[in-house]
Amino acid sequence: MAFSDDVVKIMNTKWSYSNTYDVQIIFTERMKEEINWIDDIDGRNLNIFIVSVNTPDFSNTPIEVWVGGQYRIHNGKDELYRFSVTFRDSNQMELYRKFLLAYRLQKQWYFDDAKIKVILTKEADYVNESDKILMTLSDSMIEGVSNLDINNNNDAEVSEFTVKFKSTSPEIIQ
């Protein structure tokens, strides 16, 4: 195969871009009410606040046993699916305060009242493509909310923070 054939293949490949995605965070009705989350405002505008998303690792605790002079191996139980979303904030840290309050409330509530669903959608990169759901992370909880970098030595910068989530049951869409 000639070098020029490889270049043609590379040029004709429809690469997936990492900056075309959509994130939906769906709170329970009780949580929405407590943190003052309004889907038509907060949910609709969420993607303009997102800096980055780190999807979960898919890994397990392996079963490795030495029997009869050789190893017997198998995948064990899945690890929790941990992922994070980094946000920019506005309106005197309004989004940060909502996620921080949700995190605090989760500690006191039953799981069904506190759980969150996160839907990651890969948006179309090329003409004639359609958006595809990459994964749905149901039964998620907020594992942590990062600190804020408050610093008078910086120029005027938009504040950022990261929310860490964990999920027990991601659904992967083919």
N, C-alpha and C positions, 0 to 999 in steps of 0.2 A: 504494500500500500504506500502510495506516495505521500509526501508531506502535504502537497496541495489538496489531496483527497481528505486528509484530516482537517485542514483549515475549512474546507467546504462543509464538513460535518459539524464542526464547531459553530460556524456561522448559521447553519440551519437548525441548530438545537434550540428549542424553546425553553430557555433557562427559567427557573423559578426565582423570583426576586424576593428578598427578605424585607422589603419595605412596602409590600402590598398585602395588607392583612386587615382583618376587622376583629375586634374583641367585644364580646357582650358579657356583662356581669349581671347576673339575675339573682337578686336577693328575694327572700321570702317576703310576703306582704307585711308581716309583723316587723321585720328588720327594716324594710323601706320606711315604714311609719316612724320607727324610733330614730333613725339616722337622717330623716328628712330627704330620702332619695326619691327623686321624681324621674320616672323613666323617660318622659317626654323631654326633659331637660338634661339631667345627668346621664341617662343611658344613651340618648341620641348624640350627645356631644363628647362622649367618653374617648373616642379615638383621637380627637385633636389633643388630648392631654397625654396620650401614651407616647413614651420615648422608646421603650423596648419591651419585649416579652421573651422570657426564657421558658421554653416548653419543658415538661418533665422528662427526666431520664426514665427509661423503661429497663428496670433491673430487678434482680431477685437475690434472695439468700440461698445460694446453691446447696444442694445435698451432695456431699462427697464422702464416700465410705470406702475404706480399704477392706476388701473381702477376697479371700482365696488368692492372695498374692497380686491382686490388681484392683484398680479403682473402679467403682461404680458411681457414676455421676448423673445428676438430673437437676433441672431447675427447681428450686424450692419456692417458698412463698414470695409473692411480689412485694417489693418495697413500696412504701407509700409514694404516691406520685406527687412530687414537689415541683412547683413552678413559681415564677415571679413575674410581676409587671411593674415597670418603673414609669412613674407619672410626673408630668410637670403640673404645677398648681397655680391657681388664681384666686381672686376674691379673698385675700387674707387667709390662705391655706384651707379653703372650704373642703376640698376633696380629701386632703390629709385628715382633717377632723372627722369626716364621715367614716373613713376607713378605720381610724383609731377607735372611734366609738363602737363600730361594728365588732372590732376585735375584742374590746372590753366586754361587750354584751354577750358574746359567744361563750364566755367563761361561765355565765350564770344560767344560760338557757338550755333547754333540751335541743338535741341535735336537729330535729325536724324544724324547729323555729329558727335555728342559726345557720343552717347549711346554705351554700351558695352554688349556683351553676355558672360555669364559665364556658363560653363557646368561642373557639378560635376558628376563624374562617379565612381561607386563602383566597384573596381577591384575584380576579383575572389579570394576567400580565400582558396578554396579547388580544388583538381583535378576534372575535368569534370564540372566545373562551368565556366561561361563566364562573362565578364564585363557587367554591367548594368548601364545605365544612371540613376542616382538618381534624378537629377533635372536640368532643364535648366532655367537659370535666364536671360531672354531676357530683353531688355529695362532697363538695369542697368546703374547706374552712380556711379562715385567715390564720396562718401560723405566726405571722409577725409583721409589724410595720416598722420600717427603718427609721433611723434618726434623721433629723434635719441638719444640714450644714449651714449654720448661721454664722456668718463671718464678715466682719467689717473690712477685711483686707481685700475682699473680692470686689470686682466691679458689679454694677447692678446686673444680676443674673436671675433668671427664672428659677424658682425653687423646685427641687426634684425630691422625690421619695420613692421607695420601693415597697410593694406589698408582696409578702411571701404567702403562698397558698399551699395547701396539701389536699389531695383527693384520694379516694379509695377506688374509684371506678371510672376511669376514662373510657369513653367510647370512641373508637377510631372508625372513621367513615372511609370506605373504599371508593 
